[in-house]
Amino acid sequence: MSWGSGYVTDVAYLPGYYRQQSPADLAVACLLGNVRSDIPALYEAMSYLELGCGRGLSALVLAASNPGWHVTGIDFNPAHIAEARQLAASAGLSNVTFHEVDLASLTSDAASPIPQADVVSMHGVWSWVAPPVQDGIVRLLAAKLRAGGVLHISYNSLPGWQAGFGIQRLLHEAGSRLAFRSDRQVSAALDVVKQLHEAGARHLTAAPLGDDPVARLTKMPSEYLAHEYMNAFWRPVFHADVVAALRPAKLEWVAAADLLENFPALMLTEAQRAVQERFDDPLMRELIKDMCHPRSLRHDVFVRGPRRITNAERDVALRELTLALTVRPDDFVYEAAVPAGKATLGRAFYEPVVAALGREAHLVSELLALPDLHGQRDIAAELVGMLLGTGQAVVVARPGAAPERTAQRFNHTLARSLLRGGSNAGGAAMASFRLGAGLAAIPAELLTLDMLMEGGEASPEAWAVQAGMATDTAVQFRSASETLLERRSPVWRLAGLC
Ligand SMILES: C[S@@+](CC[C@H](N)C(=O)[O-])C[C@H]1O[C@@H](n2cnc3c(N)ncnc32)[C@H](O)[C@@H]1O
């Protein structure tokens, strides 16, 4: 076993930005869970800590979007930390620090270099690491998350992953006997899975991977597969067990960070809700949701000392939020597939909202007061939940703020690093001072924004070649960038990116 105590250390993980990690979205989740959130008051000076930060993209995007914050990332893999530090240095970010630390070794020592935090996030860590690492995390949270502080945690959840235990075990056991490096182990093991699947192995065709797990898995990047399947302590968990594990740090579960999950009508059928409504214990209600919902990864929000608020107080806070669209009004989708069926955003109500947001960012209170809107107007929670939960809007932390140099420099650095192939960021994002968060983006968007910001007379193709793209890729980039300029640049302007 390597120094990783069973966690994969020989292949770097994929960089990615996840919006559930953004304090702006976490603040909304708290409100939807009827808990007061101090996050908006901290927009100008926040201490944000990410545990198991991987190559640091989420931490870097948040630091670049919020020059007044101090962002700290912890990971024990020196390759991850080196890359995160290098990107921070190239982008001139001085408000982010990366520590190479093993979470298992952390004590509650107040003198440790890890600062007190207002918000802690750990994505993709908890259910993949050994029990002593989980114990270290709980000690750290108890010592370093401030009173009233917010925790985001994601984990492989049960029963969603129940039928996946066999395939993970098979991949891990077969892989470790067939190859040395973990990405090669997983691809060698996939061949065994394929052969056994064709031979009719009973436990290879169940959820969460569907009827043809091999077809699904072979489409996924080998770095992802290695970090998902090749860890010795891979253990999906029930929500209530995570709640119990975090209790010694005085953390209480308040809401789901995937915002739509906070609306039972979207998650459960009427008959399922009838069972859920027999209970007022939130953990029991979550168990019933998890029994009905096929998803296998949960994103949860905990607070150290939640202060409960009424629906009326919640709505006052929600009405003070400013929202911006992440899609053009023409691209807005009024029907979303949800576990309970279809969620329809009634056009009589939402079309005027979308049209107003297409012109500029608006306060929720302004949207609810639009003159041509038909329907009930006291639905701040539904409006915010649907717009943000479907990913079609974001919170604007600093309405009207001009594009800021730190974020622009970071976006340029990330775009150039993508060009060099240095950061294979499938789930990239653009840093925005106005949003105080990232705007999710595919790599071609970052490159197109970079071209736009560079100005000049060059055609996209000529710009791409001059920026270092191979000639054949530059030809493909020309048509992609023309479409992106038309469809995405209005959104970038509203997000204060250009
Ligand atoms: C699946 S990756 C997630 C990375 C990042 N949060 C993301 O979502 O892109 C899990 C991360 O936890 C880190 N990790 C695992 N065990 C650790 C430990 N004992 N101490 C610190 N970091 C650890 C790994 O190096 C890896 O970067």
The ligand as a Gaussian input file, in Angstrom:
#p B3LYP/6-31G(d) Opt

LIG

0 1
 C      -12.307000      12.441000      -5.695000
 S      -11.068000      13.592000      -5.292000
 C      -12.008000      15.091000      -5.210000
 C      -11.176000      16.305000      -5.476000
 C      -11.927000      17.609000      -5.528000
 N      -12.628000      17.867000      -4.291000
 C      -12.893000      17.592000      -6.680000
 O      -14.078000      17.372000      -6.476000
 O      -12.435000      17.771000      -7.812000
 C      -10.680000      13.314000      -3.559000
 C       -9.504000      14.115000      -3.099000
 O       -9.257000      13.850000      -1.717000
 C       -7.851000      13.796000      -1.510000
 N       -7.587000      12.982000      -0.302000
 C       -7.856000      11.675000      -0.139000
 N       -7.450000      11.285000       1.097000
 C       -6.903000      12.357000       1.710000
 C       -6.312000      12.594000       2.968000
 N       -6.155000      11.596000       3.845000
 N       -5.890000      13.826000       3.273000
 C       -6.012000      14.833000       2.374000
 N       -6.548000      14.678000       1.156000
 C       -7.004000      13.455000       0.818000
 C       -7.327000      13.162000      -2.785000
 O       -5.954000      13.406000      -3.011000
 C       -8.229000      13.789000      -3.842000
 O       -7.672000      14.959000      -4.343000

